[in-house]
Every structure is written in C-alpha cells, then in structure tokens.
Amino acid sequence: MRRETGARIRAEMTERGVDALILLGNNAVAYATGVSWPLGDAGLSHVERPVAVILPDDEWPYLFLPIRDGAPADSVLPDDHVLPPVYLEFDEGVETFARILEDLVPADATYAVDESTGAMLRAAKRLFPSGPPRDAALIIGAAKLIKTVDELSCIRNACRITEEAMAEVQAALSPGMRQIDLSAGFVRRAFERGATANMLDAIWQVMPSSKDTGVWTTHGDLALPLLTTERELAKGDVLWVDVSITYSGYCSDFGRTWIVGQDPTARQQAQFRQWKDLVTAVFETLRPGVTLEDLANAAIAANGGTKPWLPHFYLGHSIGTSAAEMPMIGTDLGPTYDKNFILKPGMVLVLEPVVWEDGTGGYRSEEIVVITEEGFAPLTDYPYTPYGD
C-alpha cells in the first residue's frame, strides 16, 4: 500500500513540476508514510509531530519522528529515511530543518508545503531559496482520489470496528443516559476492537422539534454539529449520531438517526422513507463517468426540487486518512466544480442527505460506497433501527 500511495504522490509531483514535498498535517503524513500518531488530534498542529519530505526520484519518503518507535509496525522505510524530530514551531528547529534540506534538495528546487508554522514563515527565504512554496494540498488531494485495494480494506475495517461498537452503544441507549456516557461506551468498545485513534469527538445531537426552538445560527438553518455535553437524554429525543475512528490511519464515518426510548411516529417514519427514496435516486445514478452535478440533481429531483442537505454541509464527500476528503458534493465550491468532476472507479463517497420537517426532529444518515467498473459497492452495512432494517 505504501508503495502504491507513494507512487501516486510522486506522479502528481512530477506532473506539477514540484521537486520537494513537505508535509506537516497528520492526515497527509499518514497517507504518505503510514505513520499513525494518536497523540495528535485530527490534523491539528503540535510541537512534537511527524513531518515527511518526499522527493520525486526517491521511492521512500523521509520521515522525521518525535519517537522512533512511532514508525508503523509494517514500515518498509529504510533506516536512513527515519530521522529524529524537527521542531518547526521554533526558529532553531526551522534552521536545523533548512540545513537538512540543503543536503537533500537542490538549491533551485520547487517546493510544495501543506501548512506552515510561524517560524517557517519567518524563515521562508532560508527554507525556500528559489521562491514561495506551492500548495501541497493540490498534490495530496489529487493522489488521494483513487483508493488502492489495501486502502479500501483499511476503510472497511474501520467501518466494521465502528459498526460493531455502535451496535452495543445503541442497544444500551435509554432515557436518563448522558451524551458523554454514549461517547465513553463507544470509544472503549472501538479501541477494544482495534481502533487506532478517535478521529473526532462523537456527536449525539438532540435535534429540536423546529428550527425556531433550536440553537441560533448565523446561516439561519439547523446547527450541526454541536458539542457533546453531560445532558441527560429524555424519552422521545431525536439523536443525529456521527462518529469516526481510524484503523491503520484510515477513517470510518458513521451517521444514523436514533430515537431515545420509543419508536418513530408516523410522520417520522415518513421522513425516513423519503430519505431512503433520496439515497435510492442517487444510487440509481451512481456509476463511473457521471458527474457530481448528476448526483446532486438526482437528489434534488427526488426531494421535490429542493436541496436535501444542510447549506453549510454537503450531499456527500469522500473519506480516507481524513474523515472528509475531496470530492465534496453540493458545497460552496460551486456548480462548476460539481459539473466538471467526473467519478472514476476506486473513488469513495459518503452520502449524507438530510430530510427536515418542523415538528419531527428530522432524519439524517450516512452511507459509504466505492465506485466500481460496473457501478458501486457498499462499504457499510448498519441497520436503520428504530426506523427499519
């Protein structure tokens, strides 16, 4: 898997004329090297964290590790490519890093960086003597679009771990439980089954009966997500559930709507059927060669001409070493992006339409699929209890 993902990165670098790629973001480093860094929260900057340097003519990335034992258990990196840490938040650390780059990269090299610390910005001319670096996200994002067979296996395992853990949590759901109790139960069960890291704070959001009684938002729509608290759940609460863990650096994504202590009403059950119709319409459209616009139009048509997703969210997104990766469907990237993005085999999509009607709490769930040569294949298989199988 590391050889295949590395080859994809180097091909994108060559196509864009980039001579050296510097990666600081945890998700990008995980994709490029396989290193898993559970001490680092999802994508946030930390003083001690892995850093990767990739050269287009070198099969292996250089990996700078705070703890050498942090290299992946299946690492095939040569010993001379696993190096001591570099502290890029500090001027002294950046100077040390610059001296290392002088021995690895030609002086006139074109660089790309996924993020820069303040110290890196102060020393930009020292680090990048040939000019400002390019955006590494364009390289990593393009490389990530098509998943390898091994990547798909990791995503499947992450989803399996998540679903097994969630089945136990849902079985224990009852009035009087706190949101944090659900989180504790999920994290414990997920790690017992082999999770590598908790990708995000679990969401067990109690949805209001109407937008007017919900949390005020600047965009004038439903608030999602809201932080988990010690709030005790009451009978009849409608929960929008969303969790993500990683397995070997690859993420799951789980979304369902639950009701605490009772079955859905007739109106709520009708919302679920409407959601199923929306997803079915998208599935009937889904195959290689169609555009994101085709999927969005199918969902909108099945919803009576209005968008069935929250304005600040999306109809769908991809997944990999990040819980939400490109492509994203129906966002403020605009209709031109959706129209020009063509789906290919090996791409993964997470579909999460929303059905809302005041008085019900709404319905939202997520389904993960991979595009195949013939159409698509599901990567998730969790029931819709209490709405149906």
N, C-alpha and C positions, 0 to 999 in steps of 0.2 A: 504493500500500500504506500509506504514512504517513497519508494522509487517512482511509483506512478504519479503521486501528487507532486513530487519534486520535479518530474519531467514536465508536468503541466505548467508549473510556475516558471521554469526556465524557458519554456516555449513562449509564454506570454512576455517575459522579459525581452527575449530576442526580437519578437515582433514589434515591441515598442521602443527598441533601442536603449534599454536600460542595462548598465554594466554591473550594478551592485544594488541589492535589495536589502534594506534594513527594516526588521520587524520588531516592534515592541509590544503590540497588543497581544494579550494572552491567546485569543482565538486564532489570530493569524499565525502566531508561533506554533500553536498546537497543530494547525494544518500543515505547516511547512516541515516540522520536525517530529511530531508525535509526542512531544513533551507534555505532560499533564501537570498543572500547577494548582492544586486545590487550595493553597493558601491565598491565591489571588482571586478576588471576586471577579465576576464575569466582565472582562475587558477593562477593568479599572487600572489606573496607574499605581505602581508600588515601587518603593525604593529598591527592594530586592525582588527581581522577577527575571524570567528567561528573556534573552534577546537573541535573535537569529540574524545572520548575514548570509545572503545567498548570491552566488556568482554564476553566470550563465554557462561557464565552461567547466564547472565543478559539480560532480554528481551529488556531493553531500553538502548540506548547509553547515555553517559554523554556528555552534550553539554555546552561548555564554550562560552558565548556570550558577545561581547562588549556592546550590548544594549539588555536588557532582552526582550523588545518588538519585537526584531528581530526574535523570535521564530515563526515558521509557524502558520498561523491562525488555521489550523486544527491539531495543535500539540497535541499528546496524551502523551507526556513525563511527567512523574511525576515531581512535583515541585523540589524534591531533586536531580533531574538529569539535571536541567537547572541551571547553575552556572555562577558566574562572569567571566570576561575575564581573560585569561592568556596571558602575553606578551612574547612570545617565541623568539622574536628578541633580548631580553635583558638578561644578566646574572641573574639579580634579578628575572625576570619573570620565567626563567627556574628553579631557585631554589624553587620558590613558587610552580611551577608545580610538581617538584620532590617530595615535601612534600605531595602534594595531592595524587600523585600516590602511595606513601608509604601506605596510608590508603585504597586504592582501590585494589592494585595488590600485590600478594605475592612477596617476595624478589627474589625468583628464577624463576620468570616468564620469558617466552619468548615473546619478543615484536616484532611488525612489525610497520613500520612508512612509510608514503608515501613521506614525504620530511622532511628535517632537516634544521633549521636555523644555522647560525654560532655559536650562543650561545648554541644551543643544541649539536653541535659537540664538543664544548669546554667542555661541562659537560656530555659527553657521559657515562662515568663510573658512574656518580652520577645518571643519569636518568635510565640507563640500567645496573644494577649491575651484572646481570647474563651473559652479553656478548652483542656484537653488535646486533642491531635490524635487522630483515629481511625486505625485500621489500614488503610493503603493497599493491603495485600495482598488485602483483600476486593474492592477495585475492580479492581486489575490482574489478579488471578486470574480474576474473572468475565469480564473483557474478553477474556482470552486463550483462553477455552474454545473458541470457534468460530474456526477459521483462515480467512483470506481465500485467494483463489486465488493471490495473489502469495506469501503466507506458505507455502502448500503447495509452490510452486515452489522457494522457498529451501530448505525441508526436503528436498525431492527432490534438489536439487543437493548439499546437504551429505552426504546418504546416498550419492550417486553417487561423490563425491570419496573418501569413506571406503572404500567397497567396492572401488574401483579400487586404492587404496593397500594395502588389506588383502590383495588378491589377490596382489600382489607379495611382501608380507611372508610370507604363508602358503607361497608357492612356495619361499621361501628357508629355511623352518623346518627345522632339523636338529639332531640331538644335538650338544651342545657349545656351542650358541649361548647367550648370556646374555639374561635378560629385558630388560635395558637396550638390548641390540642390536636387539631387536624394536621397542622404543619409538623408537629413533633412526631406524630404517628407515621406520617408519610416519609419524612427524612429517615427515621430509624429503619423502616421496612425497606426503603430503597437502597440504603447502604448495606443492609444485611444481604441484599440480592446482588451486590456488585457494583453499585453506582460509584463513579469516580469523584464527582463533585455535584453540589447542589447549584444548578445554573441560575436560578432566581428564587426570590422569596415567594413561596406558594401563595396563590390568590384564592381566597374563599369568599368572594364578594357577595354580600347580601344586596340584591337588586331592589330598588324602590318600586312601589306599585305604579308610580307615574314619574315622569321627568320632573314635574314641578315639586315633588317631595324629595327628590334626590339631591345630591351634592351639587352646588353651583359650579359651573364650568365656564371658562372663557369662550369656548366654542359653542355653547348653548345646547349641548347634547348630553348623552349619558356619560358618566365618569367611569372610565376603566383604564387601568386597574387602580384600585385603592389598596392601601396598606392593610395587612393583616393585624388585628388587634386582639385584645382579651375579650372582645364582645361575645356574649353568650348567644347561641343560636336558638331561635324560637320555632315552634311548630308552624309550618307553612312558609318559612323563609325560602326564597328562591336564590340558590347559590350559583354564580358563574365561577366555575373552577378552572384554574390554569396553573400548571406546574411544568417544570423542566429540570432534568438532571443530565449528567453526561456519563457516557461509558467510553473509556479509552479516548476521551477528548471530543466525542460526538454526542450531540444533544437529542433528547426526546422533546416532544411538545404534546401536552395533553390538555384538552378542553372539553368540558361537559357542563350541562346544567343539571343540578340536583335540587330536590325539594326536601326540606327537613321534616321528617315525621309524618308525611301524608302523601297521597297520590295526587297527580296533577288534576286540576279542574278540566271541564270540557273545553274551555277557552284556551287553557294552557296546552292541552293535548292537540288542539287545532294548530297552535303555533308550531309545535314540534312537527306535525305533518307538513306544514308549509316549509319549514326548514329542510325537511327531507326532500321535498319537491325541488327546492333550490339546488341542493347538492346533486341530486339526480340530473338536473338540467346541465350542470357544469360537467358532470361525469360523461354525459352523452356527447359533449362537445370535445372532451379531452383526448388528445392524440398528438403525435408528432406533426409538426407543420402548422398547427393553429397558433394564433397569437394570444397574448394576454387580453387584448381587447375582445377577442371572440369569447373568452371565458367570462369576462365582466358583462358583456352583452347578454350572454345566456342567463346569468344570474339575475340581471335587471329585468329581463323579459319574464322570467318565472316569478318575479316579485311584483308584477303589475306595473312595471315601468319605473320603479324607484330603486335606488341602490340598497341592497341588503347588507350593508356593513357600516360601522361607525365612521363618521367623517374623518376622525383623527387616526383611524386604523386602516384596514385593508381587507379586500376579499380573500387574499391569500399571500403567502410568502414562501420562501424556501427555508431549508434548515441544513445544518452540518455541524461545524465546530462552533457556530453561533446559533442561538435559538431562533433568530430571524435573519435570514440572508436574502440576497438578491436571487431571483427576481421577486418583486412585490407587485401585487395587482391592485389597481384602483387607488393609488396614493397620489400625493401632490406632485409626484414626478410628471404627471400629466398624461393626457390621452395619446400624445405622440409616442411616448415611451411604450405604453401598452400596445399600441398598434404595430410598432416596429420590433417588438420582442417575440421571436418565434421559438416555440418549445421544441426540444430535441430529446431523444432517448437518453436516459440517465439523469435527467433533471428531476428534482424532488420538489413537491408543492405541499404546503399545509393550507387547507381550505377552511375558513372560519367565518361563514356568513352569519348574520345576526337577524333575528326576527323580533320586532318590538311592537307591542300594543299596550297602551296605558291600561293599567289595572291587572296586569298579568305577571310582571317581572321579566318578561321577555325570554327568548331562548337563544342559546349560543353553544355550539360545539365545534370541535376541530377534527379533521380527517387528513391523514398524511398518505400521499401516493407518490409513486415513482413513474415517470413516463417510460414506456417500453416501445419496442418497434411496432407492436400491434395496437397499443393504446395506453393503458396504465395498469398498475398493480398496487393494491393497498399495502401499506406498511403498518397499519394499526387495525386492531380488532377488539374494541371495547363496547359493551352494550350501552344502550341509551336509558337504562333504568333511572328513574321510575316511569319514563315515558313509553318505553317499549324495548324490544330486544335489539 
